[in-house]
Amino acid sequence: MVLATSSLDSPIVSFLKQDRLLREGHFCYRSGRHSAALLDRDRLLADPAAASRMGYALAKSFFTAKIDTVAAPSIWGAGLAQWVAYFLEPRAKVVYSTPLPDGSRHIAENLHDLIVDKRILLIDNLLLSGDTIQRFDSDITSLGGEVLGIGCLWSGSDEEINGHQVLGLLNSRYPAYLPDDCPLCESGDATIETVPY
Ligand SMILES: [Zn+2]
């Protein structure tokens, strides 16, 4: 397992706030976790300048991990994965899964060469319940890929998934708390906003 740590520098956090991609408050996610931050998951990667900086910060955390392939389970993750792969040295390849009509996801067969016996970094924009990345990790592993870590912009999920450390760039600033451990609840802040995802 690769132990990665990183966080976003202040200018990018200010930019995210200014553009209302990141809002501070007291939020309850569908997973049940509480946090002081809400990210606009639809617009988060709409600005290439911001996306590239976040991609660089993630790549930096895995510079020494000798990643061959960056893999993403979602369309949002795929956009970020391109930047992460671009900034890794040497540059990594990118694979992602595509949705099938029945709701399951599929990794195209001609991408399998980029997974079999390769060192893989899993990237998504946000981890919410963690179910998507957990299933994706199983898919990658069963195809013969070696998953070295999981990176995202923010995670409201467990710190480890299938034995891999989850690095959320914004988590050191905005941890995801179980309700019983939430300092905002403890301080008596009742203005909790329910997030639909
Ligand atoms: Zn709370």
py3Dmol code that shows the C-alpha trace and the ligand (Angstrom):
import py3Dmol

protein = """\
ATOM      1  CA  MET A   1       0.000   0.000   0.000  1.00  0.00           C
ATOM      2  CA  VAL A   2       1.228   3.477  -0.851  1.00  0.00           C
ATOM      3  CA  LEU A   3       0.785   6.025   1.904  1.00  0.00           C
ATOM      4  CA  ALA A   4       0.011   9.310   0.258  1.00  0.00           C
ATOM      5  CA  THR A   5      -0.669  12.644   1.825  1.00  0.00           C
ATOM      6  CA  SER A   6      -1.465  15.881   0.158  1.00  0.00           C
ATOM      7  CA  SER A   7      -3.778  18.799   0.429  1.00  0.00           C
ATOM      8  CA  LEU A   8      -4.749  21.665  -1.775  1.00  0.00           C
ATOM      9  CA  ASP A   9      -2.931  24.944  -1.334  1.00  0.00           C
ATOM     10  CA  SER A  10      -4.836  27.996  -0.150  1.00  0.00           C
ATOM     11  CA  PRO A  11      -5.153  29.783  -3.540  1.00  0.00           C
ATOM     12  CA  ILE A  12      -7.049  26.877  -5.076  1.00  0.00           C
ATOM     13  CA  VAL A  13      -9.319  26.579  -2.051  1.00  0.00           C
ATOM     14  CA  SER A  14     -10.038  30.314  -2.313  1.00  0.00           C
ATOM     15  CA  PHE A  15     -10.770  29.907  -6.001  1.00  0.00           C
ATOM     16  CA  LEU A  16     -13.186  27.029  -5.316  1.00  0.00           C
ATOM     17  CA  LYS A  17     -14.960  29.126  -2.703  1.00  0.00           C
ATOM     18  CA  GLN A  18     -15.094  32.234  -4.865  1.00  0.00           C
ATOM     19  CA  ASP A  19     -16.643  30.319  -7.729  1.00  0.00           C
ATOM     20  CA  ARG A  20     -19.061  28.656  -5.250  1.00  0.00           C
ATOM     21  CA  LEU A  21     -17.723  25.241  -6.189  1.00  0.00           C
ATOM     22  CA  LEU A  22     -17.092  24.826  -2.488  1.00  0.00           C
ATOM     23  CA  ARG A  23     -19.445  26.055   0.195  1.00  0.00           C
ATOM     24  CA  GLU A  24     -18.804  26.019   3.927  1.00  0.00           C
ATOM     25  CA  GLY A  25     -21.497  25.199   6.446  1.00  0.00           C
ATOM     26  CA  HIS A  26     -22.777  22.081   8.180  1.00  0.00           C
ATOM     27  CA  PHE A  27     -23.799  19.366   5.762  1.00  0.00           C
ATOM     28  CA  CYS A  28     -25.187  15.858   6.085  1.00  0.00           C
ATOM     29  CA  TYR A  29     -24.415  13.536   3.171  1.00  0.00           C
ATOM     30  CA  ARG A  30     -26.493  10.551   2.150  1.00  0.00           C
ATOM     31  CA  SER A  31     -23.839   8.253   3.585  1.00  0.00           C
ATOM     32  CA  GLY A  32     -24.728   9.767   6.980  1.00  0.00           C
ATOM     33  CA  ARG A  33     -21.402  11.591   7.322  1.00  0.00           C
ATOM     34  CA  HIS A  34     -21.269  15.235   8.314  1.00  0.00           C
ATOM     35  CA  SER A  35     -18.828  17.796   6.971  1.00  0.00           C
ATOM     36  CA  ALA A  36     -18.192  21.536   6.948  1.00  0.00           C
ATOM     37  CA  ALA A  37     -17.828  21.527   3.150  1.00  0.00           C
ATOM     38  CA  LEU A  38     -20.128  20.975   0.218  1.00  0.00           C
ATOM     39  CA  LEU A  39     -18.634  20.553  -3.246  1.00  0.00           C
ATOM     40  CA  ASP A  40     -20.628  21.235  -6.379  1.00  0.00           C
ATOM     41  CA  ARG A  41     -20.046  17.873  -7.988  1.00  0.00           C
ATOM     42  CA  ASP A  42     -21.435  18.880 -11.391  1.00  0.00           C
ATOM     43  CA  ARG A  43     -19.327  21.991 -11.883  1.00  0.00           C
ATOM     44  CA  LEU A  44     -16.256  20.953  -9.911  1.00  0.00           C
ATOM     45  CA  LEU A  45     -14.239  20.004 -12.974  1.00  0.00           C
ATOM     46  CA  ALA A  46     -15.811  22.457 -15.420  1.00  0.00           C
ATOM     47  CA  ASP A  47     -12.847  24.829 -15.216  1.00  0.00           C
ATOM     48  CA  PRO A  48      -9.714  23.301 -16.771  1.00  0.00           C
ATOM     49  CA  ALA A  49      -7.370  25.614 -14.862  1.00  0.00           C
ATOM     50  CA  ALA A  50      -8.758  24.453 -11.525  1.00  0.00           C
ATOM     51  CA  ALA A  51      -9.050  20.829 -12.690  1.00  0.00           C
ATOM     52  CA  SER A  52      -5.410  20.779 -13.792  1.00  0.00           C
ATOM     53  CA  ARG A  53      -4.242  22.099 -10.426  1.00  0.00           C
ATOM     54  CA  MET A  54      -6.250  19.504  -8.572  1.00  0.00           C
ATOM     55  CA  GLY A  55      -4.935  16.831 -10.934  1.00  0.00           C
ATOM     56  CA  TYR A  56      -1.391  17.983 -10.270  1.00  0.00           C
ATOM     57  CA  ALA A  57      -1.903  17.850  -6.499  1.00  0.00           C
ATOM     58  CA  LEU A  58      -3.169  14.258  -6.777  1.00  0.00           C
ATOM     59  CA  ALA A  59      -0.345  13.237  -9.128  1.00  0.00           C
ATOM     60  CA  LYS A  60       2.202  14.712  -6.713  1.00  0.00           C
ATOM     61  CA  SER A  61       0.932  12.428  -3.964  1.00  0.00           C
ATOM     62  CA  PHE A  62       1.654   9.375  -6.097  1.00  0.00           C
ATOM     63  CA  PHE A  63       4.886  10.504  -7.829  1.00  0.00           C
ATOM     64  CA  THR A  64       6.923   7.698  -6.270  1.00  0.00           C
ATOM     65  CA  ALA A  65       4.332   4.958  -6.780  1.00  0.00           C
ATOM     66  CA  LYS A  66       5.374   4.154 -10.383  1.00  0.00           C
ATOM     67  CA  ILE A  67       1.798   4.207 -11.637  1.00  0.00           C
ATOM     68  CA  ASP A  68       1.265   2.722 -15.116  1.00  0.00           C
ATOM     69  CA  THR A  69      -2.437   3.448 -15.455  1.00  0.00           C
ATOM     70  CA  VAL A  70      -4.928   5.815 -13.873  1.00  0.00           C
ATOM     71  CA  ALA A  71      -8.405   4.296 -13.801  1.00  0.00           C
ATOM     72  CA  ALA A  72     -11.721   6.063 -13.185  1.00  0.00           C
ATOM     73  CA  PRO A  73     -15.184   4.581 -12.603  1.00  0.00           C
ATOM     74  CA  SER A  74     -17.198   7.629 -13.669  1.00  0.00           C
ATOM     75  CA  ILE A  75     -17.317  10.343 -16.294  1.00  0.00           C
ATOM     76  CA  TRP A  76     -16.403  12.931 -13.628  1.00  0.00           C
ATOM     77  CA  GLY A  77     -13.479  10.842 -12.507  1.00  0.00           C
ATOM     78  CA  ALA A  78     -12.346  10.378 -16.109  1.00  0.00           C
ATOM     79  CA  GLY A  79     -11.876  14.130 -16.601  1.00  0.00           C
ATOM     80  CA  LEU A  80      -9.737  14.354 -13.480  1.00  0.00           C
ATOM     81  CA  ALA A  81      -7.874  11.129 -14.326  1.00  0.00           C
ATOM     82  CA  GLN A  82      -6.595  12.701 -17.564  1.00  0.00           C
ATOM     83  CA  TRP A  83      -4.873  15.456 -15.596  1.00  0.00           C
ATOM     84  CA  VAL A  84      -3.470  13.103 -12.973  1.00  0.00           C
ATOM     85  CA  ALA A  85      -2.017  10.808 -15.662  1.00  0.00           C
ATOM     86  CA  TYR A  86      -0.599  13.782 -17.543  1.00  0.00           C
ATOM     87  CA  PHE A  87       1.339  15.019 -14.513  1.00  0.00           C
ATOM     88  CA  LEU A  88       2.714  11.626 -13.417  1.00  0.00           C
ATOM     89  CA  GLU A  89       6.278  10.879 -14.491  1.00  0.00           C
ATOM     90  CA  PRO A  90       6.528   9.022 -16.736  1.00  0.00           C
ATOM     91  CA  ARG A  91       3.018   9.857 -17.923  1.00  0.00           C
ATOM     92  CA  ALA A  92       0.453   7.181 -17.176  1.00  0.00           C
ATOM     93  CA  LYS A  93      -2.330   5.846 -19.370  1.00  0.00           C
ATOM     94  CA  VAL A  94      -6.003   6.358 -18.562  1.00  0.00           C
ATOM     95  CA  VAL A  95      -8.836   3.848 -18.551  1.00  0.00           C
ATOM     96  CA  TYR A  96     -12.407   4.271 -17.424  1.00  0.00           C
ATOM     97  CA  SER A  97     -15.566   2.258 -17.295  1.00  0.00           C
ATOM     98  CA  THR A  98     -18.687   3.079 -19.259  1.00  0.00           C
ATOM     99  CA  PRO A  99     -22.254   2.606 -18.068  1.00  0.00           C
ATOM    100  CA  LEU A 100     -24.451  -0.132 -19.515  1.00  0.00           C
ATOM    101  CA  PRO A 101     -28.237   0.264 -19.971  1.00  0.00           C
ATOM    102  CA  ASP A 102     -28.888  -1.952 -16.918  1.00  0.00           C
ATOM    103  CA  GLY A 103     -26.908   0.421 -14.693  1.00  0.00           C
ATOM    104  CA  SER A 104     -23.837  -1.782 -14.365  1.00  0.00           C
ATOM    105  CA  ARG A 105     -20.469  -0.622 -15.671  1.00  0.00           C
ATOM    106  CA  HIS A 106     -18.127  -2.110 -18.207  1.00  0.00           C
ATOM    107  CA  ILE A 107     -14.432  -1.737 -19.032  1.00  0.00           C
ATOM    108  CA  ALA A 108     -13.949  -2.052 -22.803  1.00  0.00           C
ATOM    109  CA  GLU A 109     -11.983  -5.149 -23.750  1.00  0.00           C
ATOM    110  CA  ASN A 110      -9.362  -3.278 -25.749  1.00  0.00           C
ATOM    111  CA  LEU A 111      -8.407  -1.416 -22.555  1.00  0.00           C
ATOM    112  CA  HIS A 112      -7.581  -4.611 -20.658  1.00  0.00           C
ATOM    113  CA  ASP A 113      -3.922  -4.525 -21.766  1.00  0.00           C
ATOM    114  CA  LEU A 114      -3.569  -1.306 -19.781  1.00  0.00           C
ATOM    115  CA  ILE A 115      -4.783  -3.103 -16.652  1.00  0.00           C
ATOM    116  CA  VAL A 116      -3.346  -6.658 -16.687  1.00  0.00           C
ATOM    117  CA  ASP A 117      -0.162  -6.760 -14.531  1.00  0.00           C
ATOM    118  CA  LYS A 118      -0.112  -2.956 -14.331  1.00  0.00           C
ATOM    119  CA  ARG A 119       0.264  -0.643 -11.337  1.00  0.00           C
ATOM    120  CA  ILE A 120      -3.035   1.194 -11.068  1.00  0.00           C
ATOM    121  CA  LEU A 121      -4.181   4.361  -9.327  1.00  0.00           C
ATOM    122  CA  LEU A 122      -7.953   4.726  -8.948  1.00  0.00           C
ATOM    123  CA  ILE A 123      -9.283   8.270  -9.308  1.00  0.00           C
ATOM    124  CA  ASP A 124     -12.759   9.705  -8.904  1.00  0.00           C
ATOM    125  CA  ASN A 125     -13.931  13.248  -8.258  1.00  0.00           C
ATOM    126  CA  LEU A 126     -15.863  12.536  -5.042  1.00  0.00           C
ATOM    127  CA  LEU A 127     -16.307   9.384  -2.995  1.00  0.00           C
ATOM    128  CA  LEU A 128     -19.687   9.450  -1.307  1.00  0.00           C
ATOM    129  CA  SER A 129     -20.773   6.025  -0.070  1.00  0.00           C
ATOM    130  CA  GLY A 130     -17.622   4.493  -1.563  1.00  0.00           C
ATOM    131  CA  ASP A 131     -19.682   1.714  -3.220  1.00  0.00           C
ATOM    132  CA  THR A 132     -18.788   2.740  -6.785  1.00  0.00           C
ATOM    133  CA  ILE A 133     -15.036   2.778  -6.223  1.00  0.00           C
ATOM    134  CA  GLN A 134     -15.242  -0.450  -4.209  1.00  0.00           C
ATOM    135  CA  ARG A 135     -16.916  -2.271  -7.101  1.00  0.00           C
ATOM    136  CA  PHE A 136     -14.523  -0.686  -9.579  1.00  0.00           C
ATOM    137  CA  ASP A 137     -11.549  -1.801  -7.487  1.00  0.00           C
ATOM    138  CA  SER A 138     -12.878  -5.368  -7.580  1.00  0.00           C
ATOM    139  CA  ASP A 139     -13.279  -5.158 -11.372  1.00  0.00           C
ATOM    140  CA  ILE A 140      -9.735  -3.837 -11.860  1.00  0.00           C
ATOM    141  CA  THR A 141      -8.286  -6.417  -9.482  1.00  0.00           C
ATOM    142  CA  SER A 142     -10.132  -9.317 -11.099  1.00  0.00           C
ATOM    143  CA  LEU A 143      -8.727  -8.214 -14.474  1.00  0.00           C
ATOM    144  CA  GLY A 144      -5.222  -8.564 -13.000  1.00  0.00           C
ATOM    145  CA  GLY A 145      -4.400  -4.953 -12.137  1.00  0.00           C
ATOM    146  CA  GLU A 146      -2.531  -4.062  -8.951  1.00  0.00           C
ATOM    147  CA  VAL A 147      -4.301  -1.162  -7.228  1.00  0.00           C
ATOM    148  CA  LEU A 148      -1.800   1.056  -5.383  1.00  0.00           C
ATOM    149  CA  GLY A 149      -4.153   3.675  -4.040  1.00  0.00           C
ATOM    150  CA  ILE A 150      -7.348   5.673  -4.387  1.00  0.00           C
ATOM    151  CA  GLY A 151      -7.401   9.419  -4.921  1.00  0.00           C
ATOM    152  CA  CYS A 152     -10.230  11.934  -5.104  1.00  0.00           C
ATOM    153  CA  LEU A 153     -11.000  15.574  -4.409  1.00  0.00           C
ATOM    154  CA  TRP A 154     -13.035  14.819  -1.311  1.00  0.00           C
ATOM    155  CA  SER A 155     -14.167  11.629   0.350  1.00  0.00           C
ATOM    156  CA  GLY A 156     -17.156  11.158   2.622  1.00  0.00           C
ATOM    157  CA  SER A 157     -16.384   7.475   2.796  1.00  0.00           C
ATOM    158  CA  ASP A 158     -14.081   5.232   4.842  1.00  0.00           C
ATOM    159  CA  GLU A 159     -10.379   6.039   5.088  1.00  0.00           C
ATOM    160  CA  GLU A 160      -9.598   2.655   3.572  1.00  0.00           C
ATOM    161  CA  ILE A 161     -11.479   0.796   0.855  1.00  0.00           C
ATOM    162  CA  ASN A 162     -10.659  -2.833   0.068  1.00  0.00           C
ATOM    163  CA  GLY A 163      -7.386  -2.309   1.958  1.00  0.00           C
ATOM    164  CA  HIS A 164      -6.344   0.742  -0.075  1.00  0.00           C
ATOM    165  CA  GLN A 165      -5.787   4.117   1.517  1.00  0.00           C
ATOM    166  CA  VAL A 166      -8.168   6.798   0.262  1.00  0.00           C
ATOM    167  CA  LEU A 167      -6.585  10.193  -0.337  1.00  0.00           C
ATOM    168  CA  GLY A 168      -9.100  13.046  -0.459  1.00  0.00           C
ATOM    169  CA  LEU A 169      -7.369  16.311  -1.351  1.00  0.00           C
ATOM    170  CA  LEU A 170      -9.772  18.398   0.689  1.00  0.00           C
ATOM    171  CA  ASN A 171     -10.194  15.986   3.595  1.00  0.00           C
ATOM    172  CA  SER A 172      -7.435  17.423   5.768  1.00  0.00           C
ATOM    173  CA  ARG A 173      -9.265  20.766   5.689  1.00  0.00           C
ATOM    174  CA  TYR A 174     -12.763  19.359   5.694  1.00  0.00           C
ATOM    175  CA  PRO A 175     -12.921  15.938   7.363  1.00  0.00           C
ATOM    176  CA  ALA A 176     -16.017  13.753   6.983  1.00  0.00           C
ATOM    177  CA  TYR A 177     -17.335  12.928  10.444  1.00  0.00           C
ATOM    178  CA  LEU A 178     -19.623  10.242  11.729  1.00  0.00           C
ATOM    179  CA  PRO A 179     -22.531  12.138  13.337  1.00  0.00           C
ATOM    180  CA  ASP A 180     -21.437  11.145  16.853  1.00  0.00           C
ATOM    181  CA  ASP A 181     -17.975  12.638  16.266  1.00  0.00           C
ATOM    182  CA  CYS A 182     -19.103  15.787  14.440  1.00  0.00           C
ATOM    183  CA  PRO A 183     -17.669  18.907  16.121  1.00  0.00           C
ATOM    184  CA  LEU A 184     -20.327  21.047  14.409  1.00  0.00           C
ATOM    185  CA  CYS A 185     -23.113  19.019  16.021  1.00  0.00           C
ATOM    186  CA  GLU A 186     -21.238  19.147  19.319  1.00  0.00           C
ATOM    187  CA  SER A 187     -21.037  22.937  19.154  1.00  0.00           C
ATOM    188  CA  GLY A 188     -24.833  22.963  18.986  1.00  0.00           C
ATOM    189  CA  ASP A 189     -25.067  24.053  15.351  1.00  0.00           C
ATOM    190  CA  ALA A 190     -28.553  22.915  14.361  1.00  0.00           C
ATOM    191  CA  THR A 191     -28.578  24.490  10.883  1.00  0.00           C
ATOM    192  CA  ILE A 192     -27.633  21.247   9.234  1.00  0.00           C
ATOM    193  CA  GLU A 193     -28.253  21.046   5.499  1.00  0.00           C
ATOM    194  CA  THR A 194     -29.100  17.692   3.923  1.00  0.00           C
ATOM    195  CA  VAL A 195     -27.156  16.947   0.736  1.00  0.00           C
ATOM    196  CA  PRO A 196     -29.075  14.922  -1.903  1.00  0.00           C
ATOM    197  CA  TYR A 197     -25.976  12.794  -2.648  1.00  0.00           C
TER     198      TYR A 197
END
"""
ligand_1 = """\
1
ZN
Zn -22.818 17.485 12.363
"""
view = py3Dmol.view(width=600, height=400)
view.addModel(protein, "pdb")
view.setStyle({"model": 0}, {"cartoon": {"style": "trace"}})
view.addModel(ligand_1, "xyz")
view.setStyle({"model": 1}, {"stick": {}})
view.zoomTo()
view.show()
